[in-house]
């Protein structure tokens, strides 16, 4: 009787233990500020309870009809000899889809199919990867986010071949879903606090962060309200797509020139707000640098160059005996900065007004 060298995964009680382990491992994704911070411990639990040599996650950075690019995000390995995390080959790794077998493999991942591979069965690109990484058996579970292929949760066995019972795979598919849920939760949190078009903080998030700072330092900081001059004319002349491009370009130009501690937000429409932990003169100096930079460059749009200017209203925080709450302090400084902006527009725009 010929005996197989392939080791089957445990079933029954072992599967129940794996389901429990996956459930408990979820806490590592939930209890951290970012799910990525808990991913290492999450993979460790999966590796220890599957008795595998390497558990890994890669993220898809780019997809095309004939290629895809991945980044090896995190791994757990049972021994340093099985680790790939330091291999620069897998940093922004580009895979050219030339072989028919690889195209089938790629399409399966795009469709979210779980794939099981044995060294004795693979050819072409996969065989080269198995040889390079010393893999005997591999299980890959696509991480799907909103119907799109986001990445892979993978399990490599390098010390021996093994099979993957359906109950075992089902438990690990739940693990992939837990990663999906963590990604969606992070996206939702981002959307709550950011403007979708520009990627800047939104009004609510900026106010919350300013008020947090004012609790600690109620007499420090300056608020700058910025308005793109004649923005409606851009929409009227070039269309709303051009207007969106102007808003994104304007945001990027401001953000790229600000000190690290500055907070920039889109307040709505063509109005932006900038919080600087600096006094009024310093804030005015920074605003002037921004204003001049905007004057010196245009936004390319198809065959056109759209010139931009902006008006700035600035107000510095002031100590007061009557305002105690952070929200009241913010409303006070915002009112003064908004009035300064109104004056800047009245003076012909493309200028700065500082509220003493």
N, C-alpha and C positions, 0 to 999 in steps of 0.2 A: 504494500500500500504506500502510495506516494503521499508524503506530508507536505502541506503548504507552509512556506516561510512567512506568509502574510498573517499578521496578528489581528483577530477581530476585536472590535471595541466591546466593552462590557455592556450588558443589557440588564433589564429589570431593575434590580436595586441600584446598580451603578448609574443607570439613566435617571432614576429619581434623584439621586445625589447630585447629578449634573444639573438638572432643572433647578434644584434648590440653590446650588452654587451660582448659577446664572442670575437667579433672583436676588441673591445677596450681593453679588458683584455690582448690580445696578446702583447701589448706594455710592460707589466710587465716582460714578458719572453725575450723580445728583448733588452730592454734598460739597463739591468744589465750586469755586466761583466760576470757573470755566470747565466744561466737561473734558477738555483736553488735558487739564491738570490731573484728572483722575483716571485717564486712559491707561497709564502704565499699570496701576493696581488692578484695573478691570481685566486687562490682558493676562496679568499674573494669575489671577484666580482661575480664569479659563484654562490657562496652560497647566496649572497644577492639578486641575480636576479632569483634564483630558489626557494627561500623561503624554503630552506631545513635546516635541523639541523646540518648536518656535511658533509663536502666535503673533500676528502682525496686522497692521492696518495701513493701507495706502490710500491717499486721496487723489482723485483725478483732477488735474489742473487744466487740461485742455483736451478736447476731442475733435477729431476731423474725420472725413470719410476714409482716409488712408493712414491715419496715425492717431496715437493718443499719448499724452504725457502724464506721468504719475509722480507723486512724491511719497517716499517711504516715511510715514508719519510717526509711527511708534511700533515697538515690538517688545515681547518678552521671550527670553530663551532659557532653556533649562541648563545651559552651559555656555560659557563665552565662545566656545568653538562653533556654536551654531548661530551666533549673532551676525546680522547683516546691517545693523543700524549705522555703523561707521563707514560703510562702503559707499563712496561717493558716486558709484555707478547708479545708485538708486535715488539720487537727489535730482529731481526734475528729469526723470528717466523717460526718454522718448522711444516709443515702439513704433516702427514702420510696419504697416500691415501689407506685406507683399505675398505671403504664402496663403493659399486657400484655407489650410487648416487654421491658421491664425485669424483669418477673417471670420470663420465660423465661431472660434473662441471669443472674439471681440463682440460679435452679435449676441452671443449667449449672455455675456456680461451686461450688455446694454439692456437686455430683456429681463435681467434679474435672476438668471438661472444659477442654481447651485451646481458646482462642478467638482467631480472627484477624479483624481488622476493617480496612476501608478507609473513608476519609472519604466516598467516593461511595456507600457502601452503608448507612451508619448513619442512624438517625432518632431522634426523641424525645430521651430523656435522654442517650444516647450522642452524638448529634450536638451537643448543647449542650456536652458535655464536650470533644469534638473541637475545636469552635470556640473554647472558652475557653482550651484548652491549646495550640492550634495544631498538632494531631496530624493527620498524613496517613495513617499506618498504625500499628496497634497489635497486639501479640501479648501475651496474658496467660496465665500458667500458674499454676493454683491450687497453693498449698502446703498439702498435706493432712497432718495429724498425727493418728494413731490414728483414721483414718476421718472426721475432722472437718475442715471448711474453716477453716484457720488464717489464710490470707492469700493474697497474690498476688505473684508475680515477673513484672514487666511490662517490655515493651520498646516505646518510642514512637519513631517516626520522624516528625520534624517538617519536615525539609528536602525530602523527596520521598516518594512512595509506593513500597512494595516488597512483594513476595510472600515467603512463608515455606515453603521446601521441607520435606518431612517429615524428611529427615535433619538439617536445621538445627534443627527443632523438637525432635527427639529428643535432641540434645545439650543443649538448654536445659532440657528436662524433667529430665535428669540433674542439672542445676544446682539445680532446685527440690527434688529429692530430697535433695541435699546439705544444703540448708537444713533440710529436715525432719529429717534425721539429727542435725544440730547441735542442734535444738530438743529432740529426744528425749534426746540425751546430757545436755543441761543439766537436763532434768526428772529424769532418773535420778540425776544428782549431787545434785540438791535432795532427792530422796526418801531418799537414803542418809543425809543429814545432818539431816533435819527430821521432825518429827512430822506425820503427814498430817492429823490432825483440827484441831490448833491452829495449825499453821504455824510453831511454835517449833522451836528446835534440839532434837534428841533427845539422849538420855543420852550416846551415843557421841561425838557432835559436840562437846557441851559439854566433856566430859572432855579431848578432844583439844586444844581451844582453850585450856583452862585450863593444861594441861601445857605448851603452847607458851609461854604467858606466864610460867610458873614457871621455865622454862629461863633467861629473861632477868632476871626479878625474883622470885627464890624466896622473898623475905620480904615481899611486898606482895600484899594482896588478902584478901577475906573471902568465905566461902561461906555462903549462906542456903538452908536446906531448908524448903520451904513445903508444907503439907498442908491441903487443904480439909476443914473439920470436917464430920463426919457426912454425907459424900458418898453413902454407900450409901443413906441415907434418902431422898435426892433420887430415886435410881433406883427405889427401892421405891414411893415415893408418886406419882411423875409419869411413870415409864418411862425407858428408856435414851435416847430421843431428847432428852428434857429434860436428862438427864445430860450428853449431848454438848453441848447448847447452853450449859449451865453452864460446862463446861470451856473452850469457845471464848470465852465472855464473860469468864470469869475471866482467861484468858490475855491478852485484849485490854486489860483494865483494868490489869493489872500492867505490860504492855509500854508502855502510853501514859504511864506515870508514872515510868519509869526514866530515868536519865541515859544519854546516847548510848553511853558506853563499857561499859555493863552487858551481861552475857550471861545470857539467860533461856532455860531449857529445861524441857520436860516430861520428867520422869524415868520416868513410867509411872503409869497409873491417875490418881489425884487428887494425885499428888506432883510438885512442881516444884522446880527448883534455880536459884538466882540467884548469879552470880559478880560481885562488885563490886571493882574495883581501888581499894579504900579500906580504911581501918583499921576495927577493930571498932565503935567508937562511931559512926562515920559510917554504917556498914552498919546498925547498930541504929536509927539515926534514920530512914533510908530505909525500913526494914522497918515501923517504927511508922506512917509515913505511908501505906504500903500497907494495913496492917491497918485503920486508921481509915477509909480510903476504901472498903474492902470492906464495913465495917459500915454505911456511910451510904447504900448503894444496893442495890437488889434486881435480880434477873435476871427480866425479863418472860418468861413462858411461857404462851401462850394466855390463859386468864382468870386466871392466877395470877401472883404476885410471889414469887419464890424468894429468900429471904434467905440470905446467905453470910457465913461467918466462916472464918478460917484460923489455923493455928498455925505459928509460925516458930522454927527453930533456927539459931543463928548461931555460926560459928567463924572466927576470924581466923588467917591464916597465922602460923606461929611459926618462928623460926630454930632449927635443930637441928643438932647435930654428927654425928648418926647416920644421918640420911636425906639421901641425895645425889641420887637420881633424881627427876625431876619426877613420875613416877607414884607413887613412894613418898610424896612430899610431898602429893600430892592425896589419896591414901588416908588419910593421917593427918588432914588437915583435914576430910575428908568424915566420918570416924568421929566426930570431935568434934561436928560440926554435926548429924549424925544422932542422936547421944545427946542433944543439946540439944533437938531436936524431940521426942524421946520424953518428955523432962521437961515440955515445954510441954503435951503431951497429958495427962500425968499431973496437971498442975496445973489442969485443967479446960478446956483448949483456948482458942482466941481470945486467945492471948497470945504473948509473945516470950521465949525463953530464950537468953541469951548465954553461950557457953562461954569462960570466962576462960582 
